[in-house]
Amino acid sequence: QTLTIPIDQLENKRQFKCIWVANQFKEERELVLFPNKDGSVSDLLNEAREQVDLQQNGTGKLRLLEIISSKVFNIVANDVPLEHLISQGQRTFRIEEIPEDEIELGKDEILVPVAHFNKEIYQTFGTPFLIRITDGETISKFKERVKEKIDIQDKEFEKVKLAVIHMGRAIYLTEESDKSISVKDFLPQTPGAQSISKPWLGLDHLNKAPKRSRYSFLERPIKIHN
């Protein structure tokens, strides 16, 4: 990457490395940004906008996600100072365009983190994401939205089991397609609970990605059709 910032301005800048994800997770690359040290997440997103290609019919709105161990830990608010963000160990940050159906949520809707695992819920892998949960939606319709989100063939998706993960337990969604999803299943039992203890949606399937020592959170968890 070519440095476009004058040397005399570097002392007021901070190097911030994060990942840009787009096009249904097919596009993943590292961004090296140089926001002001006293800047906020909003400044970071504005700079990132100049380095990425947004979808032609997309919302044009970006968000910053905190990723820990291949799970979405937090949506970082735009007013958070950058000095509070530290990438270390299994913690990384990801920038993405907000999908249209996640811009404004209804009173019976919430955003839920989704992660990939294979039998052991603590061994998550692949690219995590967020999905909108609508209270009362049938499981069959919800599964169809998940399939579209990760852009997977029907034959492969049949091998994927969906489960609500909470407090170390996996409760698998019923195969009865006419049953409905309940938002309550994804709400923390105690108000103000830490993100790490909130329920999340798990996709239980084999990890077909090759072993890598670096950027394991970038590995494609499922074979994607062209």
Secondary structure, DSSP 4 states (H G I P E B T S, - for coil): ----S-GGGGGGB--EEEEEEETTTTEEEEEEE--BTT-BHHHHHHHHHTTS---TTS---EEEEEEETTEEEEEE-TTSBGGG---BTTEEEEEEEPPGGGTS--TTEEEEEEEEESS-TT--EEEEEEEEEETT-BHHHHHHHHHHHHT--HHHHTT-EEEEEETTEEEEPPS-TT-B--GGGGS-SSTT--GGGS-EEEEE----SPP-SS-GGGS-SSPPP-
